[in-house]
Amino acid sequence: MSIYALHHIVVVHGIGDQKRNETMISFLNEFVRSMPPKVRETVEVQNLVSEGDSVDRRPAFLTLEDGERRLAIAFSEVYWQDIANEYLDKEKQPPIPIFAWAHSINTRLQKGGKDFSLWRDAIANLETLLGLLKRAAALYKKSGLLAQILERFLGDVQMYVESQALRMRVNARFLEVLGSHPTVVGQLTSRLGKADGEPSIYVVAHSEGTVVSYNSLVQAHYEAALDPSKHKWIGNVRGLVTLGSPLDKHYFIWHNRFRTDVLAKQHPRDEKIRWFNYFDRSDPVGYGLKNLRPAEPDSDAAKLFKVEFDAGFARYPIPGAAHVGYWTDPEIHRDILQKLIGIGGRRKQLVTSKWWGQQWLMRTGDYVLYGVVRSITVFALLFYLVRVLSFLQPKLAGAVDWMCNLPGFACAKPSTTLDWLKMAAVVAAPLLVLKAWTWIEELGEGISASGAIARRLLLGVWLVLISLNA
């Protein structure tokens, strides 16, 4: 028999309506398609579905040839959706109603100051959106369905971060799958023969699955230090890949629940786990690893991991789609293949932004788009408002004369470019000044109470002056 180098990839899904084996098989497909052509031509899928329990697990695996090397790669999945589903089927809702929970997150984010102002605004907007959808459900049933879907996604996060019992069950599922590694290796060697070297484990996780993976790996090392008979597979874990990870925000918002120094008194690993963290700037969930403190030698992250990639990029143009775009991105798969596992030769390229993803260009585009949309909204509103009131003028006996007499706002359509410029100056210029004032203040120490009052007074004066300018 030929001697194969054995690798075991464990895929961990995130939140949402997940199906068993779906994430793993989808990853396997893109993984193979991203291989160099000469390697891809040698791939043979030996078993597509992982079956059996931890005692007799028959893994999904494939074999391939990379030059003179023969490799066998097994695939397993940490499927934890059924744990969340079981709770929801029994209780009919997450442990905390979504509205109350979202509001509590905003309360915890207050300590973040201006650095988390966008997050606070996003959560506040989400609360408003859920409320509107529920109210609209009385008129359109699909609005209620969308609200249920949003609550379902948020419920998965809530159940893991807020419930100690559910979190430990999910972590136990992760440890069970990783604990099957010796069985997986035994199944492969019984079919392929003696392994070439020590089999390696690589964990590839997405979204909330990255939190599950990191926490479970730290837990496994902590328990193994107390009892060396536990988790003997941990020395085989060579790499961790996190895609669209909310770890940074979890460890900020729930810093008391997710500590960063539980291993502070334990000995670090001799060979650290190589960590690649990918996040797109359009992904509302994914971030870097700042709050895990991987640069501080006493932190858990520094003791267990060697962070080799932790950078944002702009590769997926649609914000919602960006959160799942990693799975089908060949550049990320090539990084995993070549840099982490060593298939297809050395790779020096970095996963970077696409041409349109340069930060200055995206920021300029954001301001331009914001200005265009706001301008269209204001002008459309005023255009139709003037005409509606103009139509009613005979019945209202001159009640709208003040609007018709405003500079540039004759009830008839403005006839010259100068008229339109007057309209823009009267309406848009003060609004732009107010917006710039807010933006400048945010760059400083945040929005002050006195500044907010002054802006309201300015807005009131502007409205009064317009109303008196007959």
N, C-alpha and C positions, 0 to 999 in steps of 0.2 A: 504493500500500500504506500501511496505517496504521503509525505509528511506535510501537514497543513499548519500554518499559523492561525490560531483561533482568536476571534474577536466577538464580543457580545454587546450589541447596541440595545439599550433600553430606552424606549420612547415614552414620554409622559405627556398626556394631553392637558389642555387647559379647561376653561369654563365652557358652559353651553351644552347643547344637546348632542352629546358624543355617543357614537356607536362602538361597540366592542370590536377591536381589530381594525377599525377604519383608519385611525391615525397612523398605526404602525404600517399597514399595507401602503397607504398613500406616501408615507415617508420612504419606504423601500423602493417604490416605483421611481420617485424623483432622484433618489440616491443612485440607483443604477443608471438612469439616463444621464446623470451628470459625470459619469466616469469617462476617461479618455477612450476613444473608439477602440483601440487595440485591447484595452482591458474589458470594455463592455462586451466585446464579441466572445469573450471566454466565460461569461457569467452563465451559471446554471442554477436555477431556482430549484432547490431540492425539496423544500417543504414550505408551503405558503402560510399556513395557519399554525400558530402555537397552541397546543392542546395539552390537557392533562394537569394534574396538580403539582405542588412543589416536590412531591416524592417521585413522580413519574412524568416529568414534563417533556413533551416532544416539541422541540423548538422549531419555529420558522427559521430557515437558513438557506444560504446560497454559497456556492463556491466560485472562485475565479482565479485567474492567473495574472500576475503583475510581473512581467519579465520572467525571471527564473523562479519567482516565489509563487507558492500556492497558498491561498487564503480561504478560510471558511468563516463566514459572518453570520452569527445567529441574531435574531430579532425578537425582543419581548416588549410587552406593553404594560405599563402601570395604568390599569383602567380603574378609576375611582368614582366614575359618574354614578354607579349603582348605589354607592353609599349615600350620596346627596339625594338621589331619587327616593330611596327608601325612607329617609326622614320626611321629605315633602309629601310622599304618599300617605304617611301616617299623620303628620301634623297639619297638612294642607297649606302651610306657609313656612317661611324661614323662621329661625328662632326669634328674630326681631322684625316687626313690620318695616318694609323697605324705606318708607318716608322717615320714620323716626331714626332709623339707622343712618341714612344719608345725612340727616341733620346732625347727628352725633359726630360724624366724620368731619363735617365743617367746623364743629366746635373744637375738635382736636387739632385741626389745621391752623387755628388762630395763632398758636405759638410759632408757626413758621414765618409769620410776618409777610413782607412783600414777596419773598421767594415763592410762596404758595398761593399768591393771589389768583393766578389763573386756575389752579385746582379748585379753590373755593368757588370761583365763578362757575366753573364747569359743573360742580356738584349741585350748586344752587339752580343752574339751568336744567340739570337733569331732574331735580325735584319738581320744577315747574312743568317740564315736559310730561312726566308721569302723571301729574295732576290733570293736565289738559287732556291727555289720552283717556284717562278714566272718565272724565266728564263727557268727552266726545263719544264714549262707548254707548251712551244712551241713544245717540243718533246713528252711529255707524259701528257695528259690532267688531269690525276688524281693528278699530282703534283700541278696544279693550284687549284684543288678542295681542297686539303689539306691546301694550303695557305689561301683559303677563310674561311675554318673552323677555322684556327688559328686566323685570323683577326676577325671572328665572336665572338670568346671567348673573345679576348682582347677588342673588341668593347663594350661588355656589361660593362666591368670595366670602360672603358673610358667614356661612356655615363653617368655613375653614378657619377664619381668623378669630371669630368670636366664641366658638364652641370648643372647649378643650377636648371633650369626649369625641366629637366628630373629627377634629384634627388628628387625634391620636389614632383613630380608625383608618384615616386616609394614609397617615405615615406608616402604619402597620402594613397596609397593602403594598406600599413602596418597598418596605423592608422584606416582605414576603417574596416579591418578584425578584429582587436582588439576591435574596437568600437561595433562590433556585439556581443560581449560577453554577454551583458544582454539579447539579443534575444536568443542566444544559450542556456543560462541558463533557460529562459522562456520555450523554446521548450522541454528541458529535464524534467523540473518539471511538465509540463502539461501531460507528458507521464508516469513519474515515481513517482511523488508526491513530497512532501516537501524535500528540501535538508538538509543534515546533515552538519551544519556549513556553513561557507562562501566559495563559489566556488573559486577555484584557477586557475590561468593561468600560463602555462609554455611555453616558446618560445624555439624552437629547430631550430637552423639555421646553414647553411653550406656555406663555401666559401664567396663569395661576399654578400650572404644573411646575414652573421653575421654583416657586416658593415651596411647594411640596418636596421637590428634589433636594434643594439646599437644606431645608430644615431636617429632612430625613437623614441626609448624609452626616450632618453635624450630630444628630441624635445617635446614629450608629457608632460614630467614633467615640462619643461620650460613654455609651453603654459598654463598648468593647474595652475601653480603658478600665472600667470598673470590673468587668468580667471578661477576660481574654477568650473564653469559650464562645462568646457571642460574635456574630457577624464576621466570620473569618474571611468573607469575600472582600472586605473593604480595601485590603491591600491590592486587589486586582483592579480597582477603579482608577483608570488612567486619565479620563477626561470628562468634562461637563460642558455641554453646549446649552445656552439659554437664549431663547428667541422671544422678543417682545416681553421682557420680564418686568413685573411690577415690584420686584424685591426691594428696590430702593425706597419706594413709597410705603411699602408694608413696614419696613424697619424704622421708618420715621413716624408714621401714624400710630403704630402699635408697638412702640419701642419697649414698653414694659412687658408685653407678651412675647415678643420675638427678640430676645437678648442677643448681643453680638459677642459675648465673652464667656460662654458656658464652658469653653475648653481652655480658659486662661491658665489653669493649673495643670493641664495635661501636656504631655510631650507632643510636639508637632510631628507630622509625617516626615520620614526621611525623603521620600519621593512624593512631591506635592501633586495634587490633581490639577491638570492643565485646564484652564477655564477660558472659554470663548463666549462673550456676551454681545449679542447683536440687537440693535434697536433702531427703528426708523423714526425720524423726527416727526413724521405724520402719524405715527402710532400713538393714540391717546393713552396707551397702557405702558409701553416699553420705555425704560430709562437705563441709565448707567448704574454703577455700584457704589456710589459715594457714601451712602449711609451704612453700608456694611463695613466700612473702614478697612478695606483689604490692604491698604498701605501701612497700617499700624501693626507692628509685630505681635502685639498681645491679642489681637482680634482673632476670632474663630476663622474668618475668611483667610487671613494671612497665614495661620497655622496649617490649614488644610489645602489651600489652593494657590496656584500660580496663575494670575490673570494675564493672559497673553493677548486678549483682544477685548476692549471695552470702549467702543466708539459708536457714536450715532452717525447716520447717513440719511440720505433722501433718495430712495430707490422706488417707492411705491406712491403714486400721485394722489390716490384717494385715501383720506384718513381712516375711514372704517375698514377698507380693504387692506390697508397697510398692516393691520394687526395679524392677518393671516398670510400675508405675502411671503413671509420667510420660508414657508413650507415648500414653495415651488420655485424658489430663487436658486438657479444653478450655481451662482457665485458662492453662496453660503454652503451648499453641498460640496463644492470643490474644496472649500476650506476644510470641511470635516474630513473629506477623503484624503487630501494631500497633507495638510498641516497636522491634523490630529491623529489619523490612522496610518498615514504614510503610503497611500495608494496613488499611483500615477505620477510619482516623482515629486521633487521639491517644488513648492509654490511660494513665490515671493510677493505676488500681488496681494493688495489689501482689498477688502470689500469696501468700496467707496460710493459716494453719491453719483447718480447719473448726471449728464451734462446740465439738465434743468434743475438739479438739486443743490446747486451752490447756494450757500446760506444767504449771501447778499442778494442773489437773484430772487430766491423764494421770499425773503423779507420785503424786497421792493414790490414783488408781485402781490403780496398780502396787502400792503398799504394801497396799492393801486386798485385792487379788486374791492377792498373795503370802501375806498372813496367813490368808486363807480357805483357800487350797489347802494350806498347811502344817498348819493346824489339822485339816482334814479327814483329811489323811494320817496325822497322829499319832493322832487319836482312832480312826480306822478300824483302824489297826494294833493299838492297845492293846485295842480292843473285841473283835476277833477272837482276839487272842493270849490274853486272859484266858479266853475261852470254850473255846478249844481246850485250854488247860492244865487248865481246870476239868473238862472232859470226861474227861481222862486221869487226874484226881486219884486215883480209886480204885486204879488200876493203879500209880501212882507212889508210893503210900503217903505222901501228905502232902508230896511234894517241892515242891509249888507253894503250900503254905500261906502262905508269906511274901507272895505276891502277893495272895492272897485277903484277907489281913489289912491291906493298905495302906488308908489313909484314902480312902474314895470308890471303892475297887476291890473291893468284895465280888463274889464270883463270880456272885451273882445280879445282875440288872439294877438299877442305882441307882434308888431309888424316889422320891427328892425332888430338887428343884432344887439344894438345898444339897450333895447328894452329887455332882452333876455339877460344881458350882463347885469343890468340893474336888479332884476329879479334874483339873480344868483348872489349878488353882493348883499342885498338886504336880508336874504334868508340864510345863505350858507356861510357867509363870512363870520358872523358871531358864533355860529355853531362850531366852526373850525377852531376859533379862538378858545372856546370852552373845552373842546377835545384836546387841543394842544396843552392847555393849562393842566388838565388832569394828567396827561401823559408825562409832562415835565415833573409834576409833583410825585408821581409814582416812581420816577427814576431817583428821587431823593430819599426821603425818609418815609414814604408812604403817603396816603391821603389823610390830611389833617382835618379836624372838625371845622376849624376856622376857614380853611380853603373851600370846603364843601359849602359852607354858609355863604361865603363870598361869591361863589359861582352861581348859587341859586338867586342871590340878589341881582347879579349881573343879568341872568336870564330873565328875571322879572322886569327889570328896567327895560330891557330890549323889547319885551312883549308890550309893555305900556307905551313906549315910544312909537312902535309900529301902529298900535291901535289909535294913537292920537294924531298920527301923520296923515291927516285927511286932505 
